Amino acid sequence: MSGDVFFNSSTMKKILISGFITGCILFVCSYGGLYLAVRFFPALFTEYNNPLFNSDGNRDLLFYLHAFIFSFALAWFWDRFKSLFKGPFLLKGIEFGLVYSIVALLPVMWISFSALDVTIAMVLSWFGYGLMQAIVAGIILAKINP
Amino acid sequence: MWYKPILWISLLLLWPPERTRWVIAENSSLSVNGSTNINKFSCEIPSYDQTDTLTVSRKSKEVALTGNVGLKIITFDCHNSMMTRDLRKTLKESQFPRLYIRFLSLSEMPQLRPEPQQVTGWVNIELAGATKRLEINYQVSMDDQKVIHLLGSRNINFSDFNLVPPRKLGGMIKTNDQLTVAFHLRMSAVN
């Protein structure tokens, strides 16, 4: 458990490949889900007509890369701590998603709500969205990198 | 030939162009209606903070309507604080704080009766530093209190004024380019 985690080429390769596969699946699930949610539950998204959110499209690429950034980060996190998760891959994935959400997502949502002019419903939806993403990523990572 | 200018001046003195001045009242308003792929919005400037004057004058068939209306973008109210701020940002309020309607002409001299009269006219709309010449459909009437009502409406596009309709979440929420601008000027005639 030293700097080898970063520099061992086979470990890096495993992380990159599993991160990329997870990113592709998460891309389809996340943006497909978001598209369907906007289409079928438009009222939930009216609050996004807010200058807080980028509106000229110059960051769209960054927005759509999010699934991959998220997946590579979780692929590394999974590879490093997977030995701590026990049981079938589905359970490992769910537990991993919950751990990530409590450790990383909850504090970020807390500070977002306290500092930004956004509603509690919006922040809760972000938390739910992130939790779902983390559970899906956890299940995929537990399956392809046991 | 020397007598021609004298003749014109005499004619002008004998039959001066018909001219009326209309003072715009504070309770005049303007609204902008638009839509996104998830909702519709209606933003209003509920009152006019200046006392401007429009002049209507007729020379033969031509009816000139001159005068400007300058509306503060910051007074737009979309009945939703976030949307209001978003519209102000889209219209570049910090750089161009006013929307101007510069009146140019009318298709005919208004009769000023209680029944609304349909007329058309040309205006220059100046928004976010860009100017667009547009033909407006008006309804003109005068009520029992001698208040002249000039209602105008016109569809415009954000892109006509080099503005980009807002898009959020990577384009999943998109504002449509077309807006309907409607104004209601309440005026009193002065000579």
Contacts between the chains, C-beta under 8 A, distances in Angstrom:
chain1	res1	chain2	res2	distance
A	31	B	170	7.7
A	34	B	169	6.9
A	34	B	172	6.1
A	35	B	172	6.2
A	38	B	37	7.5
A	38	B	38	6.3
A	38	B	169	7.5
A	38	B	172	5.0
A	38	B	173	6.4
A	42	B	37	7.7
A	42	B	38	3.6
A	42	B	39	6.4
A	43	B	38	7.7
A	43	B	39	7.7
A	45	B	38	5.3
A	45	B	169	7.6
A	45	B	172	7.9
A	45	B	173	5.7
A	46	B	38	6.3
A	46	B	39	5.1
A	46	B	80	7.8
A	46	B	83	8.0
A	47	B	82	6.3
A	48	B	168	4.5
A	48	B	169	6.2
A	48	B	173	5.4
A	49	B	36	6.7
A	49	B	39	7.7
A	49	B	41	7.4
A	49	B	80	7.7
A	49	B	82	6.2
A	49	B	83	4.8
A	49	B	86	5.1
A	49	B	166	7.0
A	49	B	168	7.0
A	49	B	173	7.2
A	49	B	175	7.8
A	50	B	82	3.8
A	50	B	83	7.5
A	50	B	85	7.0
A	50	B	86	5.8
A	51	B	82	7.6
A	51	B	85	4.9
A	51	B	86	5.0
A	51	B	88	7.9
A	51	B	89	4.4
A	52	B	82	7.7
A	53	B	168	4.9
A	53	B	169	7.3
A	54	B	168	7.4
A	55	B	86	7.1
A	55	B	89	7.4
A	55	B	90	7.1
A	55	B	164	7.9
A	55	B	166	3.7
A	55	B	167	6.1
A	55	B	168	6.0
A	56	B	164	5.6
A	56	B	166	7.7
A	56	B	167	7.6
A	57	B	164	7.5
A	57	B	167	5.4
A	57	B	171	6.5
A	60	B	170	4.6
A	60	B	171	6.1
A	63	B	169	6.9
A	63	B	170	4.0
A	64	B	170	5.6
A	117	B	82	7.6
